[in-house]
Amino acid sequence: MSKAAITLMCLAPLPLTACGNTVRGFQKDGTETGLAVDNATHRVLKASAQ
């Protein structure tokens, strides 16, 4: 194998690490959004019960 092919094979997975961080970020944002909606729903229901 040539040095260029070995270098390419070593560098090819690097962009995938950025995808993993993006997916984790979307998961965290989705969880936080769900919790915020849940808290807002509880506040609205509590306010309407009074």
C-alpha positions in Angstrom: 0.0 0.0 0.0 1.1 3.5 -0.7 1.6 6.1 2.0 -1.3 8.1 0.5 -3.7 5.2 0.7 -2.7 4.6 4.4 -3.1 8.3 5.2 -6.5 8.4 3.5 -7.7 5.3 5.5 -6.5 6.9 8.7 -8.2 10.2 8.1 -11.5 9.0 6.6 -13.2 8.2 10.0 -12.5 11.7 11.4 -15.6 13.4 10.0 -17.7 10.7 11.6 -16.6 11.8 15.1 -18.2 15.2 14.4 -21.5 13.4 13.5 -21.5 11.6 16.8 -21.2 14.9 18.7 -24.0 16.4 16.6 -26.3 13.5 17.4 -25.6 13.7 21.1 -26.3 17.4 20.9 -29.7 16.8 19.2 -30.5 14.2 21.8 -29.7 16.6 24.7 -31.7 19.4 23.1 -34.7 17.1 22.5 -34.6 15.9 26.1 -34.4 19.5 27.4 -37.2 20.6 25.1 -39.4 17.8 26.4 -38.8 18.7 30.0 -39.5 22.4 29.3 -42.8 21.5 27.6 -43.7 19.1 30.5 -43.0 21.9 33.1 -45.0 24.4 31.2 -47.9 22.0 30.9 -47.9 21.4 34.7 -47.8 25.2 35.3 -50.8 25.8 33.0 -52.8 23.0 34.6 -52.0 24.2 38.1 -53.0 27.8 37.2 -56.3 26.7 35.6 -57.1 24.6 38.7 -57.0 27.7 41.0 
